[in-house]
Amino acid sequence: MMVINWLLLGPNPCAKCFILSGYIWEFTIGIDHFPTQLIHPSYGAVWDNTTNESEAHGGGPWNCHCGISVTWELSDLENLIASMKDALQQ
C-alpha cells in the first residue's frame, strides 16, 4: 500500500490547502496504477506527480507551503514479489 497525505508545510496556508490538509489517497501496489495527478473529489487535480508540485492553485511554481508525504507499506510489495516468485517456479 502506498499512502499519500496532503500536508501544510508552513504557517498561513491558503483556504483550499487548509481544507485539503490531512486528505489521504491510497494505492495498492501491483493493482492500482500510479496516476500522473492526485485528484480530490471536490477540487479536482491538486498535485502533479510528473513535476512534483501543487496544482491546487492552478499549477506553476507558486505554492502556499503545501506538499505531500508518501508512506509505503512494504508487506504489499513483499506479497507481490512472493506471488511473482511462485508463478515463476511453476
Secondary structure as GFF3:
##gff-version 3
##sequence-region A 1 90
A	DSSP	beta_strand	2	8	.	.	.	ID=ss1
A	DSSP	alpha_helix	15	20	.	.	.	ID=ss2
A	DSSP	beta_strand	24	27	.	.	.	ID=ss3
A	DSSP	beta_strand	37	40	.	.	.	ID=ss4
A	DSSP	beta_strand	44	48	.	.	.	ID=ss5
A	DSSP	beta_strand	53	54	.	.	.	ID=ss6
A	DSSP	beta_strand	66	72	.	.	.	ID=ss7
A	DSSP	alpha_helix	74	89	.	.	.	ID=ss8
###
